[in-house]
Amino acid sequence: MSYDEIEIEDMSWNDELKAYTYQCPCGDLFQITLEELRAGEEIARCPSCSLYITVVYDFDVFAAVDPAGPPPTLGKEVLVA
């Protein structure tokens, strides 16, 4: 069971990591890449602890995205770190 369910729109795009991120209670960031989303993956893991979250997103939006390109705009401005 995951720690929480998070909408992709509530996550931030991190250009350095090339991944969507979300703050973990341990202080690090949950991370999920465009490649993982395109493959239908919905689990974002924290690299520093054992927690993970379920990312809620529209698979069809990400299935057509080029993983080498920019992330899709999700109804708000994409944050670039």
Secondary structure, 3 states (H helix, E strand, C coil): CCCCEEEHHHCEEECCCCEEEEECCCCCEEEEEHHHHHCCCCEEECCCCCCEEEEECCHHHHHCCCCCCCCCCCCCCCCCC
